[in-house]
Each structure stands twice: as C-alpha cells, then as structure tokens.
C-alpha cells in the first residue's frame, strides 16, 4: 500500500539478499520533507482537504439562526480559553477634560486572571453615547497598544512612539480622539504582550504560544475572550448606549473587530481595515503568515477543518460590517481578498442585507488606514450606530 503523499514505485524490485537492509529509493521516499517558508512538502494536499464543511451554504444546516449558533459554538470550542463572566470590578483612577472631551483611565478585570488599565474618551454633552471598542494592531511594536489609537496623555515616554505610529499608519491622526470629537465614547485596552502588558519580543511569540497551549489556552483564544469581555464592559457603562456599540480595528485589530462582532451580542457593527482573506489564498509561499511568530495571535488550532476565515466573520451577519483592504497590501493576496469578499457578500445577500455590508479595495493603498479611509468609515458608522440613529 502506498503511503499518502508518496508515489508508488513502478520499477521492478530485485530480491534482497538475506541480512541486507533494503536500499532507499528516491521514488518512494519523501525528500525534502520541508520546503521553502517552512511548509511541509505535502502542504497542497493538506489544503485540498480543507473543504470548510460548516460554512453557510455548504453546511447541511439551512436555518440561519441555527447555523449561526452552531458555527459560533464551534469557534468557541476552538478558542481553548474558557469563557468568563466574573465581575468587572471597575474603578476610574483618573479623569480630566481636555480638547472638548473627558479622558478617563479605568482599571477593570478583563478576565478572572488579569486586571488591566484601559483608556476611555467621552464626548461633550449628555449621554448615553454611541460607543466604539478600539482594537489595536500587532505591527511587531509592543511598547504601545491602546496608545496606537488613543493619544497617551498620561505617559510622555509613550507619546513619541504613539505619534510615530499614528503618522505611519493613520495619516497623523489618533483614531480614538477623532471618534470622540465626532460624538462617540471609545474604549481601548492592551492585549497580552502590548503596552502596559508588554514584556514580549518578536522572537518570543512562538514560545509564549507554546506555553499558553501547554496551559490549556492560546494567544488567539485568550485575545478573543478578552475582546468579548471588553465589549461587554463597554456596553455596561451608564454613559454608553448599549444598543449602539461598534468595534473598530486596523491590521490585527481588524481581525479582532470582525471576530468580536461574530462572537459578541454586545457588538452591533464593526469596521475592519486591512485584515480579511481566504485561508488557502493566504497560505502561499512568501506570505508573512508562514513566518510563524505573530501568526499565533490570529490562529485557532483546528478551526480550519470546519470554517474558512470569512465563514467565521459571517457569523456576524446580518450586522452592519465594513471591510477595507489596500490593493498594494503585501500581507494579503488579491485572490485572498476577493475570495473572502465574495463569500461575505453571499452570506449577507442570503439574509437580504446587502446594504449592511460594505467591502472595498483601495487600489492605490498598502497596509494603512488613511484619513480618507477613516472619513468614509466614520460616515458609515454614523449611519448605523452613531448620530444618524439618534
């Protein structure tokens, strides 16, 4: 019987003299077993086996609410990290009025294991306000997390790094500050490894991942649970209209935004900028994901046997969702983005909710969230959860 992944030998075989080991044949031995980019030689065969049988339209489940509940439960099982409903035990430790809105530092229990320092901005006027959960990117920059999105008025040492990040990725804007000026309450929290919770270095990410896996958790699963908790915390605040909470993120934060929209009933809409693709189209030679390291923060072991990346995002349907990608973004292939967008559009169309899904490629742009992109995204937020909904 031929071993899967190997070719059967068609050459005649000579009898082996007694006491002599059979000679190896290049026709039936896998060599090399690992090819470029640390892919197994049989990676294409593995990809062929990924049929995503639980995807909407492929799954035998034809009732959408039942499918959504089943798909969400499947994702939840693959997070590895357990759900958490412990009290938040929140405490405001600093508040000041600056630039027309309130700046607040809040401590709360993001899980039963971790108490974090979060930043909040509240607009002028009386609430409750529409709100946005801000989810920071990866960027291989760990000294700042929430500071990438909200100007750190409390830490001069981080301010220089934060401004450089805003210049590099956001057209010089702090996205959270801009949203507060536009009438939104915003909350930003550091993920494990960033900002106040740093101590992580690029080379240590795989070690952190393996250690968390040994401990029955995973970087991606822990991050998903913490994002769920942050969304619930934001929606619970008296200054916030719990029916008008959105999530917004760039790069890894974009992945977090559509994921928390899929997994949390507290999130009613999401803006996802520069992180959407089909899995198979991402797993190609030269892709950044193949380097490992940061990929662990966006990897739920075994989930791809059930759902493609856009299938997970589709659990959020028919919530209002916006997806932007840059046409020159080297982190995602054009084929991967188009595959994902096509799948997403099919799901929202099946729910008669085409107007609630916005997918757009900005042909001239790379891995950025420019002011023009922001203005379009903010206007979209206004339509679905913001001022236009008052």
Buried (B, 14 or more C-beta within 10 A) or exposed (E): EEEEEEEEEEEEEEEEEEEEEEEEEEEEEEEEEEEEBEBBBBBEEBBEEBEBEBBBEEBEBEEBEEBBEBBBEBBBEBBBBEEBEEEBEBEEEEEEEEEEBBBBBBBBBBBEEBBBBBBBBBBEEEBBBBBBBBBBBBBEBBBBBBBBBBBBBBEEEBBEBBBEBBEBBBBEBBBBBBBBBBBBBBBBBBBBBBBBBBEBEEEBBBEBBEEBBEEEBBBBBBBBBBBBBBBBBBBEBEBBBBEBBBBBBBBBBBBBBBBBBBBBEBBBBBBBBBBBBBBBBBBBEEBEBBEEBBBBBBBBBEBBBBBBBBBBBBBBBBBBBBBBBBEBBEBBBBBBBBBBBEBBBBBBEBBEBEEBBBBEBBEEBEBBBBEEBBEBBBEBBBBBBBEEBE
